[in-house]
Amino acid sequence: MFEKILIANRGDIAIRILRACKEMGIRTVAVHSLVDAALMHVKFADESVCIGPNRSSDSYLNMTAILSAAELTHADALHPGVGFLSENEKFASLVSANGVKFIGPKVEHLRMMGDKIMAKKTMADLGIPVIVGSDGEIKSVEDAADIAGASGYPVIFKAKSGGGGKGMKVAGSQEEIANAFEMAKAEAKANFGDGAVYMERYLPNPRHIEIQVIADTYGNVIHLGERDCSIQRNHQKLLEESPSPALSREKREEIGTIVRKAVKKLGYVGVGTLEFLYENGEFFFMEMNTRLQVEHGVSEEMTGIDIVKEQIKIAAGEKLTIKQSDVKFTGHTIEFRINAEHPETFIPSPGEITELHFPGGPGVRVDSHIYRNYTVPPYYDSLVAKIIIHAASREECIAKARCALDELVIEGIHTTADLHKKLIRNGDIVAGGFDINWLGRNLRSI
């Protein structure tokens, strides 16, 4: 097992990783920007190193500074967390080249799944269902029009190197295709430095369903069921739950088996999530996240399996001791992402937290890094807390969630907590009748 792990991230995910390390008896190194010197995981870590100024490009995306911190502290492994450099193949290669274990998948799989065109083709070859569309990059408006004419409108352009909804544009007709194509290319270039896009048939009202997997170096693979992430704004997840109210037991077992077999054939190692659009009883692959997910806690509450510990053990060369038959799904779980944003305009709301009270009680889990008098900086993702509710049934989970959200107090900044209070009382949400476009259609009326 590792003796010392450097945590190359910040916020709630950094403190989540730190807690797993402490429970496993592993020493920790926290890296931080200047403004993050007072973060909780920095205070609790065995060692800490400042890696640069406040902006991400100068600190959490500064590969040289992070590698220097690992060398300085003699860390034998590095956990990249989520976001930042967690899926960067160059960074993973450099970490390994410096004699430090990168706690993540093989570099070849980071490269493969980072290229959305290659990822789609690979998954199709492994038996994963995909959406009809272009075979590769769209080079011209004329090519796009020809393919769209064959597959039918509407169609959606997606960035080859994309993620987070960036570089995605819909064309509902031939008249719209040129503008959508150029806008998608420009947005992809601006966000990822790569203007390449591909095209798929656009599904108008799908659910967003993702499957969590864990795989070791010995060919053992398990899945931890699905998470329904359909409540989104601009392709950004706000609420996740498991099991999905849209899936039958048969459908759940069907997609879980397909995914598990594909991941085993791929030879994937570590934790990962395959994301799908689900419509009219059919699954269509979108992408694979080759890292820990923000919403991993949902699957942990459903199964009782500590995904972060398993990830660390696998990276250390240990064999999975959990078989698929050992994975038991219990009750229902819903996670609420509390962001430092205005609940109606979604304008970021950095600033000092003047009062803070988190909810508690059986079945209430809070993953957060904030505290009273903590100042939320304007430089990073606006997530400040995840409220994760677990209960015996969906009905009980919703009732418990209402109480927990009412008990939550965060003053001094705006947060999305008030939006979540409305969502969990909305008839469509309570009935489970929503898709990825539901919030966009109903935001002003809820």
C-alpha positions as CSV (number, residue, x, y, z in Angstrom):
1,M,0.0,0.0,0.0
2,F,1.1,3.6,-0.6
3,E,2.8,5.5,2.2
4,K,2.0,9.0,1.1
5,I,-0.6,10.4,-1.4
6,L,-0.5,13.9,-2.9
7,I,-4.1,15.2,-3.4
8,A,-3.9,17.3,-6.6
9,N,-7.3,19.0,-6.1
10,R,-9.3,21.3,-3.9
11,G,-12.7,21.6,-2.2
12,D,-15.0,18.9,-1.1
13,I,-13.4,16.2,-3.3
14,A,-10.0,16.9,-1.7
15,I,-11.3,16.5,1.8
16,R,-13.2,13.3,0.7
17,I,-10.0,11.8,-0.6
18,L,-8.1,12.9,2.5
19,R,-10.6,11.1,4.8
20,A,-10.2,7.9,2.9
21,C,-6.4,8.1,3.1
22,K,-6.5,8.8,6.9
23,E,-8.8,5.8,7.5
24,M,-6.4,3.6,5.5
25,G,-3.4,4.9,7.4
26,I,-1.9,6.7,4.5
27,R,-0.1,10.1,5.0
28,T,-1.3,13.0,2.8
29,V,0.0,16.0,1.0
30,A,-2.3,18.9,0.2
31,V,-1.4,21.3,-2.6
32,H,-3.1,24.6,-2.8
33,S,-3.2,28.0,-4.5
34,L,-2.5,31.2,-2.4
35,V,-6.2,31.9,-1.8
36,D,-6.9,28.3,-0.8
37,A,-4.4,28.2,2.1
38,A,-7.2,28.1,4.6
39,L,-9.1,25.2,3.1
40,M,-10.1,22.4,5.5
41,H,-8.1,19.6,3.7
42,V,-5.0,21.8,3.8
43,K,-5.3,22.2,7.6
44,F,-5.9,18.5,8.1
45,A,-3.3,17.1,5.7
46,D,0.1,15.9,7.1
47,E,1.9,18.3,4.8
48,S,0.9,21.1,2.4
49,V,2.6,22.9,-0.5
50,C,1.5,26.1,-2.2
51,I,1.7,25.5,-5.9
52,G,1.0,29.0,-7.2
53,P,-1.3,32.1,-7.6
54,N,-5.1,31.9,-7.5
55,R,-6.0,31.2,-11.1
56,S,-6.3,27.6,-12.0
57,S,-3.9,27.9,-14.9
58,D,-1.2,29.1,-12.5
59,S,-1.9,26.5,-9.8
60,Y,-4.2,23.4,-10.1
61,L,-3.4,23.2,-13.8
62,N,0.3,23.8,-13.3
63,M,1.8,20.4,-14.0
64,T,5.4,21.4,-13.2
65,A,4.4,22.9,-9.8
66,I,2.4,19.8,-8.8
67,L,5.1,17.4,-9.9
68,S,7.7,19.5,-8.0
69,A,5.4,19.2,-4.9
70,A,5.3,15.5,-5.2
71,E,9.1,15.3,-5.5
72,L,9.6,17.7,-2.6
73,T,7.4,15.7,-0.2
74,H,8.4,12.3,-1.5
75,A,4.8,11.2,-2.3
76,D,4.7,7.8,-3.9
77,A,1.2,8.3,-5.4
78,L,-1.0,11.2,-6.6
79,H,-4.8,11.4,-6.6
80,P,-6.1,13.9,-9.2
81,G,-9.6,14.1,-7.8
82,V,-12.2,15.4,-10.3
83,G,-11.9,18.1,-12.9
84,F,-8.6,20.0,-13.4
85,L,-6.0,17.4,-14.5
86,S,-7.9,14.3,-13.6
87,E,-8.4,13.1,-17.2
88,N,-5.3,14.7,-18.7
89,E,-3.2,12.0,-20.4
90,K,-0.1,14.2,-20.6
91,F,-0.2,14.8,-16.8
92,A,-0.8,11.1,-16.1
93,S,2.2,10.2,-18.2
94,L,4.4,12.8,-16.5
95,V,3.4,11.7,-13.1
96,S,4.3,8.1,-13.9
97,A,7.6,9.2,-15.6
98,N,8.5,10.9,-12.3
99,G,8.2,7.6,-10.4
100,V,4.8,8.5,-8.8
101,K,1.7,6.3,-9.2
102,F,-1.1,8.1,-10.9
103,I,-4.4,7.0,-9.2
104,G,-6.4,6.6,-12.3
105,P,-6.8,4.5,-15.4
106,K,-4.2,3.6,-18.0
107,V,-2.9,6.5,-20.2
108,E,-4.2,4.8,-23.3
109,H,-7.7,4.8,-21.9
110,L,-7.5,8.5,-20.9
111,R,-6.4,9.2,-24.4
112,M,-9.1,7.0,-26.0
113,M,-12.0,8.4,-23.9
114,G,-10.8,12.0,-24.1
115,D,-11.4,11.8,-27.8
116,K,-15.2,11.6,-28.1
117,I,-15.1,10.3,-31.7
118,M,-12.6,7.5,-30.7
119,A,-14.6,6.7,-27.6
120,K,-17.8,6.3,-29.5
121,K,-16.2,4.0,-32.1
122,T,-14.5,1.9,-29.4
123,M,-17.7,1.5,-27.4
124,A,-19.6,0.5,-30.5
125,D,-17.0,-2.1,-31.3
126,L,-17.4,-3.4,-27.7
127,G,-21.2,-3.9,-28.1
128,I,-22.3,-0.6,-26.4
129,P,-25.3,1.0,-28.2
130,V,-24.5,4.4,-29.8
131,I,-26.5,7.1,-31.5
132,V,-26.5,7.1,-35.3
133,G,-24.4,10.0,-36.8
134,S,-21.1,10.8,-38.4
135,D,-18.4,8.2,-38.4
136,G,-15.8,10.8,-37.4
137,E,-15.1,14.5,-37.5
138,I,-17.3,16.7,-39.7
139,K,-15.1,18.7,-42.0
140,S,-17.6,20.9,-43.8
141,V,-21.2,22.2,-43.8
142,E,-21.8,20.2,-46.9
143,D,-20.8,16.9,-45.2
144,A,-23.0,17.8,-42.2
145,A,-26.0,18.5,-44.4
146,D,-25.5,15.2,-46.3
147,I,-25.3,13.1,-43.1
148,A,-28.2,15.0,-41.5
149,G,-30.3,14.4,-44.6
150,A,-29.7,10.7,-44.3
151,S,-30.2,10.4,-40.5
152,G,-33.0,12.9,-40.2
153,Y,-33.3,16.1,-38.2
154,P,-32.9,17.4,-35.6
155,V,-29.1,16.8,-35.2
156,I,-26.5,17.9,-32.6
157,F,-22.9,18.8,-33.1
158,K,-20.5,17.9,-30.3
159,A,-16.9,18.7,-29.6
160,K,-14.4,15.9,-30.2
161,S,-12.5,16.9,-27.1
162,G,-15.5,18.2,-25.2
163,G,-17.3,17.8,-21.9
164,G,-19.6,19.7,-19.7
165,G,-21.9,20.7,-22.5
166,K,-19.4,22.9,-24.2
167,G,-19.3,22.8,-28.0
168,M,-22.8,21.4,-28.3
169,K,-25.2,22.9,-30.8
170,V,-28.5,21.7,-32.2
171,A,-29.8,22.1,-35.8
172,G,-33.5,21.5,-36.3
173,S,-33.4,21.9,-40.1
174,Q,-31.2,22.3,-43.1
175,E,-31.5,26.1,-42.7
176,E,-30.0,25.9,-39.2
177,I,-27.1,23.5,-39.9
178,A,-24.5,26.0,-41.1
179,N,-24.9,28.3,-38.1
180,A,-24.9,25.4,-35.6
181,F,-21.8,23.8,-37.2
182,E,-19.8,27.1,-37.1
183,M,-20.9,27.9,-33.5
184,A,-20.0,24.4,-32.3
185,K,-16.6,24.6,-33.9
186,A,-15.9,28.0,-32.4
187,E,-17.0,27.1,-28.9
188,A,-15.0,23.8,-29.0
189,K,-11.9,25.7,-30.1
190,A,-12.4,28.4,-27.4
191,N,-12.9,25.8,-24.6
192,F,-10.7,22.9,-25.6
193,G,-8.2,24.3,-28.1
194,D,-9.6,21.8,-30.6
195,G,-12.3,22.9,-33.0
196,A,-13.1,19.4,-34.3
197,V,-16.7,18.4,-34.0
198,Y,-18.8,15.3,-34.8
199,M,-22.6,15.0,-35.3
200,E,-25.3,12.7,-33.9
201,R,-29.1,12.5,-34.3
202,Y,-30.6,14.6,-31.6
203,L,-32.9,12.9,-29.0
204,P,-35.5,15.5,-28.0
205,N,-36.5,14.2,-24.5
206,P,-34.0,11.7,-23.1
207,R,-33.0,10.8,-19.6
208,H,-29.4,11.0,-18.6
209,I,-28.4,7.7,-17.1
210,E,-24.9,6.8,-16.0
211,I,-23.3,3.5,-14.8
212,Q,-20.6,3.4,-12.2
213,V,-17.9,0.8,-12.7
214,I,-14.8,-0.4,-10.7
215,A,-12.2,-2.6,-12.4
216,D,-8.9,-4.0,-11.1
217,T,-5.7,-5.1,-12.9
218,Y,-6.7,-8.8,-12.8
219,G,-9.7,-8.5,-15.1
220,N,-12.3,-8.3,-12.3
221,V,-15.1,-5.7,-13.0
222,I,-18.2,-4.7,-11.1
223,H,-20.8,-2.1,-11.7
224,L,-22.6,-0.2,-8.9
225,G,-25.9,0.4,-10.7
226,E,-27.1,3.6,-12.3
227,R,-27.5,7.2,-11.4
228,D,-30.2,9.4,-13.0
229,C,-28.7,12.8,-13.7
230,S,-31.5,14.2,-15.8
231,I,-32.2,17.4,-13.8
232,Q,-29.7,19.7,-15.5
233,R,-29.2,23.3,-16.5
234,N,-27.2,23.9,-19.7
235,H,-25.9,20.3,-19.5
236,Q,-24.7,20.9,-15.9
237,K,-26.1,18.4,-13.3
238,L,-28.0,19.8,-10.4
239,L,-29.6,16.7,-8.8
240,E,-28.8,13.0,-9.1
241,E,-30.6,10.0,-7.8
242,S,-30.5,6.2,-7.7
243,P,-32.2,4.1,-8.7
244,S,-33.7,5.9,-11.7
245,P,-37.5,6.1,-11.5
246,A,-37.5,5.5,-15.3
247,L,-35.8,2.1,-15.3
248,S,-37.3,-1.3,-14.6
249,R,-35.3,-4.0,-12.9
250,E,-34.9,-5.7,-16.2
251,K,-33.5,-2.6,-18.0
252,R,-31.2,-1.9,-15.0
253,E,-29.7,-5.5,-15.2
254,E,-29.5,-5.3,-19.0
255,I,-27.4,-2.2,-19.2
256,G,-25.3,-3.1,-16.2
257,T,-24.4,-6.4,-17.8
258,I,-23.6,-4.8,-21.1
259,V,-21.4,-2.2,-19.5
260,R,-19.6,-4.7,-17.3
261,K,-18.7,-6.9,-20.2
262,A,-17.5,-4.0,-22.3
263,V,-15.3,-2.6,-19.6
264,K,-13.8,-6.0,-19.1
265,K,-13.0,-6.4,-22.8
266,L,-11.5,-3.0,-22.8
267,G,-9.1,-3.9,-20.1
268,Y,-9.9,-0.8,-18.2
269,V,-8.5,-0.3,-14.7
270,G,-9.8,1.9,-11.9
271,V,-13.1,3.7,-11.4
272,G,-15.1,5.1,-14.3
273,T,-18.6,6.1,-15.4
274,L,-20.3,5.4,-18.7
275,E,-22.9,8.0,-19.5
276,F,-26.0,7.3,-21.6
277,L,-29.0,9.0,-23.1
278,Y,-32.1,6.9,-22.4
279,E,-35.3,7.3,-24.5
280,N,-38.1,5.1,-25.4
281,G,-36.6,2.1,-23.7
282,E,-33.2,2.4,-25.5
283,F,-29.7,3.4,-24.2
284,F,-27.3,5.4,-26.3
285,F,-23.6,5.9,-25.2
286,M,-22.5,9.5,-24.8
287,E,-19.1,9.4,-23.1
288,M,-17.0,7.7,-20.4
289,N,-15.6,9.7,-17.5
290,T,-12.3,8.1,-16.6
291,R,-12.1,9.4,-13.1
292,L,-14.0,9.7,-9.8
293,Q,-17.3,11.5,-10.3
294,V,-18.7,14.4,-8.3
295,E,-21.8,12.3,-7.6
296,H,-19.9,9.1,-6.6
297,G,-21.5,9.4,-3.1
298,V,-24.9,8.4,-4.5
299,S,-23.5,5.0,-5.5
300,E,-21.7,4.7,-2.1
301,E,-24.9,5.2,-0.2
302,M,-26.8,2.7,-2.4
303,T,-24.2,0.0,-2.1
304,G,-22.2,0.7,1.1
305,I,-19.0,0.4,-1.0
306,D,-16.3,3.1,-0.5
307,I,-15.4,3.9,-4.1
308,V,-12.4,6.1,-3.2
309,K,-10.8,3.4,-1.0
310,E,-11.4,0.8,-3.8
311,Q,-9.8,3.2,-6.3
312,I,-6.7,3.6,-4.1
313,K,-6.4,-0.1,-3.4
314,I,-6.6,-0.9,-7.1
315,A,-3.9,1.6,-7.9
316,A,-1.7,0.0,-5.3
317,G,-2.1,-3.3,-7.2
318,E,-4.7,-5.0,-4.9
319,K,-7.4,-7.3,-6.3
320,L,-11.1,-6.5,-6.0
321,T,-12.5,-8.5,-3.1
322,I,-16.1,-7.6,-4.1
323,K,-17.9,-9.7,-6.7
324,Q,-20.9,-8.5,-8.7
325,S,-23.0,-10.9,-6.7
326,D,-21.9,-9.1,-3.5
327,V,-23.2,-5.8,-4.7
328,K,-26.5,-5.1,-3.0
329,F,-28.7,-2.1,-3.8
330,T,-30.6,-0.7,-0.8
331,G,-33.3,1.9,-0.7
332,H,-33.1,5.2,-2.6
333,T,-30.6,8.0,-2.7
334,I,-30.8,11.6,-4.0
335,E,-28.0,14.1,-4.1
336,F,-28.4,17.9,-4.3
337,R,-25.5,20.0,-5.6
338,I,-25.5,23.3,-3.6
339,N,-23.6,25.9,-5.7
340,A,-22.6,29.4,-4.8
341,E,-24.9,30.9,-7.4
342,H,-28.1,32.9,-7.4
343,P,-31.0,30.4,-7.5
344,E,-32.8,32.2,-10.3
345,T,-30.1,33.9,-12.4
346,F,-27.3,31.4,-11.7
347,I,-24.8,34.3,-11.4
348,P,-21.8,33.1,-9.3
349,S,-21.9,34.4,-5.7
350,P,-18.4,34.4,-4.2
351,G,-18.0,36.0,-0.8
352,E,-17.8,35.3,3.0
353,I,-20.1,32.8,4.6
354,T,-21.4,34.6,7.6
355,E,-23.6,31.8,9.0
356,L,-23.6,28.1,8.4
357,H,-25.6,25.1,9.6
358,F,-25.7,21.8,7.9
359,P,-28.6,19.3,8.3
360,G,-28.1,16.0,10.0
361,G,-29.8,12.9,11.3
362,P,-30.1,9.3,9.9
363,G,-29.6,9.1,6.2
364,V,-28.3,12.6,5.8
365,R,-24.7,13.0,4.4
366,V,-23.0,16.3,3.7
367,D,-19.8,16.4,1.6
368,S,-18.4,20.0,1.9
369,H,-15.3,22.0,2.5
370,I,-16.9,25.2,3.7
371,Y,-17.2,26.6,7.2
372,R,-18.4,29.8,9.0
373,N,-16.3,32.8,7.9
374,Y,-14.9,30.9,5.0
375,T,-14.7,33.1,1.8
376,V,-15.8,31.4,-1.4
377,P,-13.3,32.5,-4.0
378,P,-14.3,33.6,-7.6
379,Y,-11.7,31.5,-9.3
380,Y,-13.1,28.0,-9.3
381,D,-16.1,25.8,-9.6
382,S,-19.1,27.2,-7.6
383,L,-19.9,23.9,-5.8
384,V,-19.9,24.4,-2.0
385,A,-21.7,21.3,-0.7
386,K,-23.4,18.1,-1.7
387,I,-26.4,17.1,0.4
388,I,-26.9,13.3,0.0
389,I,-30.1,11.8,1.3
390,H,-30.6,8.0,1.7
391,A,-33.9,6.3,2.8
392,A,-35.7,3.0,2.4
393,S,-37.9,4.2,-0.4
394,R,-38.1,7.1,-2.9
395,E,-41.0,8.6,-1.0
396,E,-39.2,8.5,2.3
397,C,-36.1,9.9,0.6
398,I,-38.1,12.9,-0.8
399,A,-39.6,13.6,2.6
400,K,-36.2,13.5,4.3
401,A,-34.7,15.7,1.6
402,R,-37.4,18.4,2.2
403,C,-36.5,18.4,5.9
404,A,-32.8,18.5,5.3
405,L,-33.0,21.4,2.8
406,D,-35.2,23.4,5.1
407,E,-32.6,22.9,7.8
408,L,-29.7,24.0,5.7
409,V,-28.5,27.5,6.4
410,I,-25.8,29.2,4.3
411,E,-25.8,33.0,4.7
412,G,-23.5,35.7,3.3
413,I,-23.7,34.4,-0.3
414,H,-26.4,33.3,-2.6
415,T,-26.8,29.5,-3.2
416,T,-29.0,27.2,-5.2
417,A,-30.6,25.7,-2.1
418,D,-33.8,27.6,-2.6
419,L,-34.1,26.1,-6.2
420,H,-33.7,22.6,-4.7
421,K,-36.4,23.3,-2.2
422,K,-38.7,24.0,-5.1
423,L,-37.6,21.1,-7.1
424,I,-38.2,18.5,-4.4
425,R,-41.7,19.8,-4.0
426,N,-42.6,19.9,-7.7
427,G,-45.2,17.4,-8.9
428,D,-43.2,16.2,-11.9
429,I,-40.1,15.6,-9.9
430,V,-42.0,13.8,-7.2
431,A,-43.7,11.6,-9.8
432,G,-40.3,10.9,-11.5
433,G,-41.6,12.4,-14.8
434,F,-38.7,14.5,-16.2
435,D,-36.0,14.4,-18.8
436,I,-32.8,16.4,-19.4
437,N,-34.7,19.4,-20.9
438,W,-37.3,19.5,-18.1
439,L,-35.7,22.3,-16.1
440,G,-35.1,24.4,-19.2
441,R,-38.8,24.2,-19.9
442,N,-40.0,24.8,-16.4
443,L,-37.5,27.0,-14.6
444,R,-39.6,30.1,-14.7
445,S,-42.7,28.4,-13.5
446,I,-41.6,26.2,-10.6
